[in-house]
Amino acid sequence: MNNSHLKVAVIGMGKTGLSAARYLQRLHMAFECFDEAVVQLPDDLKNVKLHSGSLQTESLLGFSSVIVSPGIDWRHPALLGARKCGVDVHGDLEEFLSQYTGELIAITGTNGKTTATQMIALLLETLPGGCDAGGNIGIPMLDLLTNEQPKRVALELSSFQLERASHIHPHYAVLLNVQPDHADMHTSPQAYREAKTSMFKHMIVGDTAMLPIEDEWQALAEQLTSSRVKLLRFGVVDAGSALDDAIVAGVLRREHQAGERDELFWTQDGVRKIIPCQDLMVRGYHQQQNIAVAAQVAADFGVSPAVIEEALLSFQGLEHRLEYVGHAAGRDWFNDSKATNPDAAVAALHSFKQVVWICGGLRKELPLDDLIEVARKHASFACVIGEDTAPYVALLEQAGVPFKISKNIAQAVLDAVENSADDVLLSPAAASQDQFSHYAERGQAFVTAIRALESADKEDKHV
């Protein structure tokens, strides 16, 4: 294939941009790279022309198309100018869709999409032809486009990827939730919501869409039904509530009286399959709901009930997502560093009767009001970390939760041990970039501090 007459610009030399460059290199297409920071290309791209410095519209007008990485602001003046001049400006998702011919399962949501995507790929991998996972996690999606395309792909999609693709048409699409996390990165909260739901726009007869049971999604549900898309709903349902036939997966929540137990469920061949939640290794309704969604997707693709059940029972969850870290200083420790917004922390706190809560960080201007009641009910003590502790102190004072300003993770772990005998949860309800490069580094700092406690426990036993 000789595409030398086409010239493409790749904007942003992060993980996605490098993936796009290698993809174009495999297609023998002419391209140049741009990054406003001073960066160095890896050896396999050392012969590619790289432009550094401020991005200007004029620099892009000589290209047939422009691939923009998700980390680059879609409203950048240079990109707005290029689009106004008729240049085809899009993201890696649009490029992927132009080449991929297999079955596409698309998953998006503010919280939980990584867990759901990984579980879906794990379950569908048992089918002939398997299933690859990529997108916003792990492998960049363009890396999946080699000489032999995968039969199925489960893509975790961010709002930034979705807003840069106008022709997405998944065979199966799952929307987990939309919460005000990255809304500030779009022109408005409504634009953020529209980016998330754009993947349903081109769905037709024969496609399947999964939506939460909340009323806010009813209009979208009716729109999909009118297009004769197969519509499925999921969620956490209180026992005793009438289960609509469309509610095919989720968690049945009981009052825990007379030996009653919460149950995860999905529907297969018209029969509701059930696993007691106490038998699962992952805790929290939000995580259990996410793997129930994965079970439903697997069931619809023909994975056997026995395989689904075995996978759900053995799934330990993902790092930094309500992850059980270990037992030290006489209590259990849980790492939920991925909870970078209030809604994620609310879900985590609901997973415990009483817990020491480590919170704080870069708030991203999100209101904390929804945390007041759940903190009052579930937090026995709190340790506040981060550079700006004032919003979290105000929250805890309103909730009536005793607290200590710990500032950093290591001190918070020590303060938790000193002030309460309850289990400890790191669920910051904030981003990490005030003290760390990303949430995973924050979570690892938490784990390191706990390992130090474990070592101290062992030394005490040997004394």
C-alpha positions as CSV (number, residue, x, y, z in Angstrom):
1,M,0.0,0.0,0.0
2,N,1.5,3.4,-1.0
3,N,-0.1,6.3,0.7
4,S,2.8,8.6,0.3
5,H,0.6,11.2,-1.4
6,L,-1.4,11.6,1.9
7,K,0.2,13.6,4.7
8,V,-1.0,13.3,8.3
9,A,-0.2,15.4,11.3
10,V,-0.1,13.7,14.7
11,I,-0.7,16.1,17.7
12,G,0.6,15.1,21.1
13,M,3.5,12.7,21.6
14,G,2.1,10.8,24.6
15,K,1.1,7.1,24.6
16,T,-1.7,7.6,22.1
17,G,0.3,9.9,19.8
18,L,3.1,7.5,19.6
19,S,0.7,4.7,18.9
20,A,-0.8,6.8,16.0
21,A,2.6,7.5,14.6
22,R,3.5,3.8,14.6
23,Y,0.2,2.9,13.0
24,L,0.8,5.4,10.2
25,Q,4.3,4.1,9.8
26,R,2.9,0.5,9.4
27,L,0.6,1.9,6.6
28,H,3.6,3.6,4.9
29,M,1.8,6.9,5.2
30,A,3.7,10.2,5.2
31,F,3.3,12.0,8.5
32,E,4.8,14.5,10.9
33,C,4.5,14.8,14.7
34,F,3.8,17.9,16.8
35,D,4.1,18.5,20.6
36,E,4.1,21.9,22.3
37,A,6.5,20.5,24.9
38,V,10.1,19.6,24.1
39,V,10.1,15.9,23.7
40,Q,12.2,13.2,22.0
41,L,10.8,10.5,19.8
42,P,11.8,6.9,20.5
43,D,14.4,5.2,18.3
44,D,11.8,3.5,16.0
45,L,10.4,6.9,15.1
46,K,13.8,8.8,15.0
47,N,13.5,9.5,11.3
48,V,10.1,11.2,11.7
49,K,9.9,15.0,11.6
50,L,9.0,16.4,15.0
51,H,7.7,20.0,15.5
52,S,8.0,21.5,19.0
53,G,6.6,24.7,20.4
54,S,3.3,26.5,20.2
55,L,0.8,24.9,17.9
56,Q,-0.4,27.2,15.1
57,T,-3.3,26.7,12.6
58,E,-1.0,27.6,9.7
59,S,1.3,24.7,10.5
60,L,-1.6,22.3,10.0
61,L,-3.1,23.5,6.7
62,G,-0.8,21.5,4.5
63,F,-2.0,18.2,5.9
64,S,-4.8,16.0,4.6
65,S,-5.8,15.1,8.1
66,V,-4.8,15.6,11.7
67,I,-4.9,13.0,14.5
68,V,-5.3,14.6,17.9
69,S,-4.3,12.8,21.2
70,P,-7.0,12.7,23.9
71,G,-4.8,14.8,26.2
72,I,-4.8,17.8,23.8
73,D,-7.7,20.3,24.3
74,W,-10.2,19.7,21.5
75,R,-10.9,23.5,21.7
76,H,-7.2,24.4,21.1
77,P,-7.2,27.6,18.9
78,A,-5.0,25.8,16.3
79,L,-7.4,22.9,16.0
80,L,-10.4,25.2,15.8
81,G,-8.7,27.1,13.1
82,A,-7.8,24.0,11.1
83,R,-11.3,22.6,11.3
84,K,-12.7,26.0,10.2
85,C,-10.4,25.8,7.1
86,G,-11.8,22.3,6.2
87,V,-8.9,20.1,7.5
88,D,-10.1,16.7,8.7
89,V,-9.3,16.8,12.5
90,H,-10.1,13.7,14.5
91,G,-8.8,11.4,17.2
92,D,-7.5,7.8,17.4
93,L,-11.0,6.4,17.7
94,E,-12.1,7.8,14.4
95,E,-8.9,6.4,12.8
96,F,-9.5,3.0,14.4
97,L,-13.1,2.9,13.2
98,S,-12.0,3.6,9.6
99,Q,-10.0,0.4,9.6
100,Y,-11.6,-2.1,12.0
101,T,-14.1,-4.6,10.6
102,G,-14.7,-6.9,13.5
103,E,-17.2,-6.9,16.4
104,L,-16.9,-3.7,18.6
105,I,-18.0,-3.6,22.2
106,A,-17.8,0.0,23.5
107,I,-17.8,0.8,27.2
108,T,-17.9,4.3,28.7
109,G,-18.7,6.0,31.9
110,T,-17.2,8.4,34.4
111,N,-16.4,5.6,36.9
112,G,-16.0,1.8,36.6
113,K,-15.3,1.5,32.9
114,T,-11.9,-0.1,33.3
115,T,-13.2,-2.8,35.6
116,A,-16.1,-3.6,33.2
117,T,-13.9,-3.5,30.1
118,Q,-11.3,-5.8,31.5
119,M,-13.9,-8.3,32.8
120,I,-15.7,-8.3,29.4
121,A,-12.5,-9.0,27.5
122,L,-11.6,-11.7,30.0
123,L,-14.9,-13.5,29.5
124,L,-15.1,-13.1,25.8
125,E,-11.5,-14.4,25.4
126,T,-13.0,-17.8,26.1
127,L,-14.9,-17.7,22.8
128,P,-13.4,-18.8,19.4
129,G,-11.5,-15.8,18.1
130,G,-11.1,-14.4,21.6
131,C,-11.4,-10.7,22.4
132,D,-8.8,-7.9,22.8
133,A,-9.2,-4.9,25.1
134,G,-7.8,-1.4,24.5
135,G,-8.6,2.2,24.2
136,N,-8.4,4.3,27.3
137,I,-6.7,1.5,29.1
138,G,-3.7,-0.7,28.5
139,I,-3.1,-1.1,24.8
140,P,-3.8,2.0,22.6
141,M,-6.5,0.9,20.2
142,L,-4.4,1.6,17.0
143,D,-1.9,-0.9,18.3
144,L,-4.6,-3.6,17.7
145,L,-4.7,-2.9,14.0
146,T,-2.0,-5.3,12.8
147,N,-2.0,-7.6,9.8
148,E,-4.5,-9.9,11.5
149,Q,-7.3,-7.9,13.1
150,P,-8.9,-9.3,16.3
151,K,-12.3,-10.8,15.8
152,R,-13.7,-8.8,18.8
153,V,-12.5,-5.7,20.6
154,A,-13.7,-4.3,23.9
155,L,-12.8,-0.6,24.0
156,E,-12.9,1.6,27.1
157,L,-13.7,5.0,25.7
158,S,-13.2,8.4,27.4
159,S,-15.3,11.4,26.7
160,F,-12.2,12.9,25.0
161,Q,-12.0,10.0,22.6
162,L,-15.7,10.0,21.9
163,E,-15.9,13.7,21.1
164,R,-13.2,13.3,18.4
165,A,-15.1,10.6,16.5
166,S,-18.2,11.2,14.4
167,H,-18.8,7.8,13.0
168,I,-18.7,5.4,15.9
169,H,-21.1,2.4,15.5
170,P,-20.6,-0.3,18.1
171,H,-22.3,-3.6,17.9
172,Y,-22.7,-3.5,21.7
173,A,-22.5,-0.4,23.7
174,V,-22.5,0.0,27.5
175,L,-22.9,3.3,29.4
176,L,-22.2,2.8,33.1
177,N,-22.8,6.4,34.4
178,V,-22.1,10.0,33.8
179,Q,-21.0,12.0,36.8
180,P,-19.5,15.6,37.0
181,D,-15.8,14.6,36.9
182,H,-14.3,15.8,33.6
183,A,-17.2,18.2,32.7
184,D,-14.8,21.1,33.3
185,M,-12.7,19.8,30.4
186,H,-15.6,20.3,28.0
187,T,-17.6,23.4,27.0
188,S,-20.3,22.5,29.5
189,P,-21.6,19.6,31.6
190,Q,-24.1,19.0,28.8
191,A,-21.3,18.7,26.3
192,Y,-19.6,16.1,28.5
193,R,-22.8,14.1,28.7
194,E,-23.3,14.4,24.9
195,A,-19.8,13.1,24.3
196,K,-20.5,10.1,26.5
197,T,-23.8,9.2,24.8
198,S,-22.6,9.9,21.2
199,M,-21.7,6.3,20.8
200,F,-25.4,5.4,20.6
201,K,-26.1,7.8,17.8
202,H,-25.6,5.4,14.9
203,M,-26.9,2.2,16.4
204,I,-29.5,0.3,14.4
205,V,-31.5,-2.9,14.3
206,G,-29.4,-5.8,15.5
207,D,-27.3,-3.7,17.9
208,T,-27.5,-3.9,21.7
209,A,-27.3,-1.0,24.2
210,M,-27.0,-1.2,28.0
211,L,-28.1,1.7,30.1
212,P,-28.5,2.3,33.9
213,I,-31.9,2.0,35.4
214,E,-32.1,5.7,36.6
215,D,-34.9,7.8,35.2
216,E,-32.4,10.3,33.7
217,W,-31.7,7.8,30.9
218,Q,-35.3,7.2,30.0
219,A,-35.3,9.6,27.1
220,L,-32.3,8.0,25.6
221,A,-33.8,4.5,26.2
222,E,-36.9,5.5,24.3
223,Q,-34.9,6.9,21.5
224,L,-32.9,3.7,21.1
225,T,-36.1,1.6,21.3
226,S,-37.6,3.7,18.5
227,S,-34.6,2.9,16.4
228,R,-35.3,-0.8,17.2
229,V,-32.0,-1.2,19.0
230,K,-32.1,-4.0,21.6
231,L,-32.3,-2.2,25.0
232,L,-31.1,-3.6,28.3
233,R,-31.0,-1.9,31.7
234,F,-28.9,-2.6,34.8
235,G,-28.5,-1.3,38.3
236,V,-28.7,-1.9,42.0
237,V,-32.3,-2.8,42.8
238,D,-34.0,-3.0,46.2
239,A,-35.5,-6.4,47.1
240,G,-39.2,-6.2,46.8
241,S,-39.2,-3.8,43.9
242,A,-40.8,-4.9,40.7
243,L,-38.1,-6.0,38.3
244,D,-38.9,-4.8,34.9
245,D,-38.1,-7.3,32.1
246,A,-35.6,-4.8,30.7
247,I,-33.5,-4.9,33.9
248,V,-31.3,-7.8,33.1
249,A,-28.2,-7.4,35.3
250,G,-27.1,-5.8,38.5
251,V,-27.3,-6.3,42.3
252,L,-30.4,-7.2,44.2
253,R,-30.0,-5.3,47.5
254,R,-31.7,-6.8,50.6
255,E,-32.3,-5.6,54.2
256,H,-30.0,-8.3,55.6
257,Q,-32.7,-9.7,57.9
258,A,-33.5,-13.3,58.6
259,G,-30.3,-14.4,56.8
260,E,-31.1,-12.6,53.5
261,R,-28.1,-11.8,51.3
262,D,-27.4,-9.4,48.5
263,E,-27.2,-11.1,45.1
264,L,-25.5,-10.3,41.9
265,F,-27.6,-11.3,38.9
266,W,-27.6,-11.4,35.1
267,T,-30.0,-13.0,32.6
268,Q,-29.1,-15.8,30.2
269,D,-31.5,-17.7,27.9
270,G,-34.4,-16.0,29.7
271,V,-33.3,-17.3,33.1
272,R,-31.9,-15.0,35.9
273,K,-28.6,-16.3,37.1
274,I,-27.6,-15.4,40.7
275,I,-24.4,-15.3,42.8
276,P,-24.6,-14.3,46.5
277,C,-22.5,-11.1,46.8
278,Q,-20.8,-12.5,49.9
279,D,-19.2,-15.1,47.7
280,L,-17.5,-12.5,45.6
281,M,-14.0,-11.2,46.1
282,V,-14.8,-7.7,45.1
283,R,-16.8,-5.5,47.5
284,G,-19.1,-2.5,46.9
285,Y,-22.3,-2.4,45.0
286,H,-20.7,-0.3,42.3
287,Q,-18.0,-2.8,41.6
288,Q,-20.4,-5.8,41.8
289,Q,-22.7,-4.0,39.4
290,N,-19.9,-3.5,36.9
291,I,-19.0,-7.2,36.8
292,A,-22.7,-8.0,36.5
293,V,-22.7,-5.9,33.4
294,A,-19.7,-7.8,32.1
295,A,-21.5,-11.1,32.9
296,Q,-24.5,-9.9,30.8
297,V,-22.4,-8.9,27.8
298,A,-20.7,-12.4,28.0
299,A,-24.0,-14.1,28.2
300,D,-25.3,-12.3,25.2
301,F,-22.2,-13.3,23.2
302,G,-22.7,-17.0,24.2
303,V,-20.2,-17.6,27.0
304,S,-21.5,-20.4,29.2
305,P,-23.0,-19.7,32.6
306,A,-20.4,-22.0,34.3
307,V,-17.5,-20.0,32.8
308,I,-19.2,-16.7,33.8
309,E,-19.8,-17.8,37.4
310,E,-16.2,-19.1,37.8
311,A,-14.8,-15.8,36.4
312,L,-16.9,-13.6,38.7
313,L,-16.1,-15.6,41.8
314,S,-12.4,-15.6,41.2
315,F,-12.1,-11.9,40.1
316,Q,-10.1,-9.9,42.7
317,G,-10.7,-6.5,41.2
318,L,-8.2,-4.1,39.7
319,E,-5.4,-2.1,41.4
320,H,-6.4,1.2,43.1
321,R,-10.1,0.4,42.8
322,L,-11.4,-0.6,46.2
323,E,-8.5,-3.0,46.3
324,Y,-7.8,-5.0,49.4
325,V,-4.2,-4.3,50.2
326,G,-3.7,-6.4,53.3
327,H,-4.0,-6.7,57.1
328,A,-1.6,-4.6,59.2
329,A,-1.7,-3.1,62.7
330,G,-4.8,-5.1,63.5
331,R,-7.0,-3.9,60.7
332,D,-7.7,-4.3,56.9
333,W,-6.6,-1.7,54.4
334,F,-8.3,-0.7,51.1
335,N,-6.8,1.3,48.3
336,D,-9.4,3.2,46.2
337,S,-7.0,5.8,44.9
338,K,-8.8,5.7,41.5
339,A,-11.7,7.5,43.3
340,T,-10.8,10.9,41.9
341,N,-14.3,12.4,42.2
342,P,-16.9,12.6,45.0
343,D,-19.3,10.1,43.4
344,A,-16.7,7.4,43.4
345,A,-15.9,8.0,47.0
346,V,-19.6,7.9,47.9
347,A,-19.8,4.4,46.4
348,A,-16.7,3.3,48.2
349,L,-17.9,4.5,51.6
350,H,-21.2,2.8,51.2
351,S,-19.2,-0.5,51.0
352,F,-18.3,-0.3,54.7
353,K,-20.3,-0.1,57.9
354,Q,-17.6,2.0,59.6
355,V,-14.2,2.9,58.3
356,V,-11.4,5.3,58.7
357,W,-11.5,7.5,55.6
358,I,-8.4,9.0,54.0
359,C,-9.6,11.8,51.7
360,G,-8.4,14.9,50.0
361,G,-6.3,16.1,47.1
362,L,-6.9,18.2,44.0
363,R,-10.7,18.8,44.2
364,K,-11.2,20.0,40.6
365,E,-13.8,22.4,41.8
366,L,-16.4,19.6,42.3
367,P,-18.9,20.1,45.1
368,L,-18.5,17.8,48.1
369,D,-22.1,18.0,49.4
370,D,-23.1,14.5,48.4
371,L,-20.4,13.2,50.7
372,I,-21.7,14.8,53.9
373,E,-24.4,12.2,54.8
374,V,-22.4,9.2,53.7
375,A,-19.4,10.3,55.7
376,R,-21.6,10.9,58.7
377,K,-22.9,7.4,58.4
378,H,-19.8,5.4,57.5
379,A,-16.7,7.3,58.5
380,S,-15.6,6.8,62.2
381,F,-12.6,9.0,61.7
382,A,-10.9,10.8,58.8
383,C,-7.4,11.8,57.8
384,V,-7.1,14.7,55.3
385,I,-4.3,14.7,52.8
386,G,-3.4,17.2,50.0
387,E,-2.2,20.7,49.6
388,D,-5.6,22.3,50.0
389,T,-7.3,20.7,53.0
390,A,-10.0,23.3,53.7
391,P,-12.8,21.9,51.5
392,Y,-12.5,18.5,53.1
393,V,-12.2,19.9,56.6
394,A,-15.4,21.8,56.0
395,L,-17.1,18.6,54.7
396,L,-16.1,16.6,57.8
397,E,-17.1,19.4,60.2
398,Q,-20.6,19.4,58.6
399,A,-20.7,15.6,58.8
400,G,-19.6,15.6,62.4
401,V,-16.8,13.2,61.7
402,P,-13.6,13.6,63.9
403,F,-10.5,14.1,61.8
404,K,-6.9,15.0,61.6
405,I,-5.0,17.0,58.9
406,S,-2.3,14.5,57.9
407,K,-1.2,16.3,54.7
408,N,0.6,13.3,53.2
409,I,-0.1,9.6,52.7
410,A,2.5,8.2,55.0
411,Q,1.4,10.4,57.9
412,A,-2.3,9.6,57.2
413,V,-1.6,5.9,57.6
414,L,0.1,6.5,61.0
415,D,-2.7,8.8,62.1
416,A,-5.3,6.2,61.1
417,V,-3.7,3.6,63.4
418,E,-3.4,6.1,66.2
419,N,-7.0,7.3,66.2
420,S,-9.2,4.3,65.4
421,A,-9.3,0.5,65.4
422,D,-11.5,0.4,62.3
423,D,-10.5,-0.7,58.9
424,V,-8.9,2.0,56.7
425,L,-10.0,3.2,53.2
426,L,-8.1,5.5,50.9
427,S,-10.8,7.0,48.7
428,P,-9.7,10.6,48.1
429,A,-12.7,12.1,46.2
430,A,-10.0,14.1,44.5
431,A,-7.4,14.0,41.8
432,S,-3.8,13.4,42.8
433,Q,-1.8,16.0,40.9
434,D,-1.2,18.3,43.8
435,Q,1.2,15.8,45.3
436,F,1.6,13.0,42.8
437,S,1.9,12.5,39.0
438,H,-1.3,10.4,38.9
439,Y,-3.7,8.3,41.0
440,A,-1.6,5.1,40.7
441,E,1.4,6.8,42.2
442,R,-0.7,7.9,45.1
443,G,-2.1,4.4,45.6
444,Q,1.4,2.9,45.5
445,A,2.5,5.4,48.2
446,F,-0.4,4.1,50.3
447,V,0.6,0.5,49.7
448,T,4.2,1.3,50.6
449,A,3.2,2.8,53.9
450,I,1.1,-0.2,54.7
451,R,3.9,-2.6,53.9
452,A,6.0,-0.6,56.4
453,L,3.4,-1.3,59.0
454,E,3.4,-5.0,58.1
455,S,7.2,-5.1,58.6
456,A,6.8,-3.4,61.9
457,D,4.3,-6.0,63.0
458,K,6.7,-8.8,62.1
459,E,9.5,-7.2,64.0
460,D,7.3,-6.8,67.1
461,K,6.4,-10.5,66.9
462,H,10.1,-11.5,66.8
463,V,11.1,-9.3,69.8
